Amino acid sequence: MLLCYLNEKAKEEFLMLAVKAAAVNGVIEKAEKDLIDEYCYEVKLPIKYDDIDLGTSLEELFDRMRNYELRSKKIIVFEIICLLHIDGVFDEDEKNFAYDLIHHLDLSEEVAQDIFNVAENYIDVVTRVNESILV
């Protein structure tokens, strides 16, 4: 939804991060793969989930993203939180991943809480649309 605001390098690195985020609890659900495919389409890259380069370590991605502008960091955290909720489960591994990301990007607790609140509201609206309109 907001990935178009990232620069090209950030888009590619976000996709790598998204795959690692989806795998954090050891289970990659179809809904997570489908959303990552939608991310690829959104950023206009002719790839799918299975094509994303995973050669960059999570720590290296965190280090690179730490230098992004604040708006890009917020977009990345928001989208990752939405991805981690897409299967209807936000388990401890996923929560820890989200908080590790926030910590490594040097985001304040206030900014992080605001992003979580917005993401939860967004997820609620999308869920209601799916249940009420798209059935």
C-alpha positions, 0 to 999 in steps of 0.5 A, a space after each residue: 500500500 505504501 511501498 511506492 514511497 520507498 526508493 528502488 533500493 529500499 523496495 528490494 531490501 523490503 522484499 528481502 525483509 518481508 520474506 525473512 519476517 514471514 519465515 520467523 515463526 517457522 511457518 510461511 502461510 499461503 496468505 503471507 506468500 500471497 501478500 509478498 507477491 502483491 508487494 512485488 506487484 506494487 513495487 513493479 518488480 517482475 518477480 514473485 515470492 520464490 524469486 526474492 534474493 535471500 543472500 543478505 542477512 537479517 542483521 545486514 538488512 537492519 544495518 542498511 535500513 537504520 540509515 533510511 529516512 524516518 518516513 521509509 522506516 515507518 512504512 517498512 515497520 507498518 507493512 511488516 506488522 501488517 504482513 505478520 498479521 495476515 494469517 490471523 496470528 501474531 505469535 511471540 516470534 512475530 512480535 519479537 521480530 517486529 520489536 527487533 526491527 523497531 529497535 534496530 531502526 532506532 524508532 522511539 517507543 512513541 513512534 512504534 506505538 503509533 505505527 502499531 495502532 495505525 496498523 491494528 486499525 488498518 487490519 481491522 478495516 480490511 478484515 471488516 471489508 473482507 467479511 462484509 463486502 467481499 463475501 
